[in-house]
Amino acid sequence: MSDQEVRTNHAEAEKPDKKPAKQESSDQPNRAVSEEDLKERIRQLEQTVKESEDQLLRKAAEFENSRKRLSREKEESIKYANAALLGDVVPIIDDFERAIQSAAESKDFDAFHTGVSMIEKQMVSMLERNWGLKRFSANGEPFDPEKHEAIAVEETDEHDSEIVLEDYQKGYLLHDRVLRPAKVKVARPIAPGTAGDNREHNKES
């Protein structure tokens, strides 16, 4: 390589590089555009947040209104739950009033008794037919603690298991569930040997 070529290469190497300055000048508009885009994006996000807050407030208000409405409907439902039942009972009350008035005028006890008995049967029939309320008798049935409430017990050697001897108060079923157990007198079998001991004791005494 000649001296002239060396000097030329050295001169080329010492020339200032103008590309970075050119790149710097091109970056300034890009930064300016990015800042505008960022501001616009922030504005959009703020608008979205505001709209979301408005929707949340509306939903909260709708929920509260629904809660209050359901609460009112529940109270109304409880308050008037027995309206249909009472509607069936009212005509029977009318029958009782007519029977009482008729008895007061005629002073006929037998007619009054017959009328009240008919009304009672009518009421029991209506409650069973329309509402599933059924009266049951326990007399002569095996004692069932789920259906019977024993309020008296009689020991006897005539039965080998506990049997209902007498109804003191009839029980009621609501569909297949015991609404009120029957109050009954129950026969309790005497344990083997106890009857003989009791007889011997009675003879000695």
Secondary structure, 3 states (H helix, E strand, C coil): CCHHHHHHHHHHHHCCCCHHHHHHHHHHHHHHHHHHHHHHHHHHHHHHHHHHHHHHHHHHHHHHHHHHHHHHHHHHHHHCCCHHHHHHHHHHHHHHHHHHHHHHHHCCHHHHHHHHHHHHHHHHHHHHHHHCEEEECCCCCECCCCCEEEEEEEEECCCCCCEEEEEEECEEEECCEEEECEEEEEEEECCCCHHHHHHHHHHHC
